[in-house]
Amino acid sequence: MPTPQTIYQIKVTLNASKPPIWRRILVSDTTTLAKLHDILQTVMGWTNSHLHHFIINEEFYGSPEDDEFGDMGTKNETRFKLNQFVNRTGFKFRYEYDFGDSWLHNLVVEKILPAEKGTHYPVCITGKRACPHEDVGGVWGYDDFLAAISNPKHPEHDEMLEWIGGDFDPERFNL
């Protein structure tokens, strides 16, 4: 694999999460949207169990066979690289994961950098807070989940802790 020449520093923020849940990643400008999906799954802590797409300049990119409605005109994400869209710092686009829970992520290209010799890309360089658990019900369900696990008197406290595996720290970020 050739050494990348140009790197994008991208901040990925889970939309409507309060306090914000985010990651900062470095990726090659030649990264396909399909590969970026894989990267986002890893850095956010998702399990790749649901459908997804990118929304760039009001166009949808993902897996055309997963276009459930058939009318979105989803373009094949394997055929598009970041450098086909990104032309400046501040460029913004979106990534939606799990159309039921609708985990919408805002992506902003913060910097365009030369690749550092000896560095392997992609890399997550920082972030804040734990990723919500799959199938928790979106941002609003996550808020309800946090309320339940933080209050031993909550009627769903024990059930939610059992579902999550006994312990969950929403402030924990594992680089």
Secondary structure, 3 states (H helix, E strand, C coil): CCCCCEEEEEEEEECCCCCCCEEEEEEECCCEHHHHHHHHHHHHCCCCCCCEEEEECCEEEECHHHCCCCCCCCEEHHHCEHHHCCCCCCCEEEEEECCCCCEEEEEEEEEEEECCCCCCCCEEEEEECCCCCCCCCHHHHHHHHHHHHHCCCCCCHHHHHHHHCCCCCCCCCCC
